[in-house]
Amino acid sequence: KFSCRVLIRALIILPWKFKVVPLSVTSFKLQALCSNYEKKLATDGKFCPKTNKPVCGTDGKTYPNLCEFCKAAIERIGKLDFKREGKC
């Protein structure tokens, strides 16, 4: 019997920004969206703000915020997905 819980994963890479888009076949629920992530330095010389809103990656690592997760995801093209909001 076919399971409708199969996930389709797509990593769309555009110049200077990207999207990690895991989609459920049945609900098309967006689990993580890394869009408008621009590779430019902030005024403090960092890529991401120091916002503390942790997210958990499929690598079992807790990232301080979605921006830090997105930065790691682009470095690991296709090897890291969003698991959930909050600590792992």
N, C-alpha and C positions, 0 to 999 in steps of 0.2 A: 504494500500500500504506500502510495506517495505521501511524503510528509510535507506539509505546507510551512514547516518551520525552517526550511532551508534559507540561508542568508546569502544575499548577493553583496559582495564587497567591491567597491570601486575607489580607486585613488586617482583623482583628477589633478594633474599638475599643470599649472599655468605659470607664465613668467611672473615672478614676485608674489604669487599667492597660490594656494592649493586648497582642496577640499578632501577630507576623508569622509566618505559617505557609505556607512554600512546600512543596508536597507533590508527590511523583512519583506519577503515575497508577498505575504498576505496583507500586511498593514502598511508597508512602506514607511515604517516608523524611522525617523532619523535619529540615530543614536549619538553621533558626534558630527559636528560640522566645524571644520577649520577653514573658514573663508576670510578673505580680506586680511590674511596674515602676510604682512609686508616685511620683506627683509631689509629693514632700515633701522638704524639705531635710534633709540629714544634719547631724550636729552641727557639721561644719566649714563649713556653708553651701553645700555642693555637692550636686548631684543624685546623682552616682555616686562610688563609692570610687576610690581611686587605684591600684587593682589593675592590674598590667601583664600582660595576657593578650590580645595583639592579635588582632583579627578584621578581615577584609577585606570591604568592601562592594562592590556592583556598580558603584559610582561610581568605583572604583579607589582609594579612600581607605582607609588603615589606621586603624582606631579602636583606642584603647588597651585597651578591654575591651568585653564584650557590652553592658554598661549604657550606655556612650557611644554604641555603635552603635544601640541601641534608642531612645535619646533623639533621635538624628538621624533615625531611621526614622519616628518619630511626627511629627516636624516636616515631613517630606517625603511624607506619606501616599501610599503606593502607588508612589513613585518611587525607592525604595531597597530592595534585597534583600540578604540575606546571601549572600556568595560562598563564603567558606571561613574556617577558623580560621588564624591566623598572619598575617604581613604580606602585603600585596598585592605 
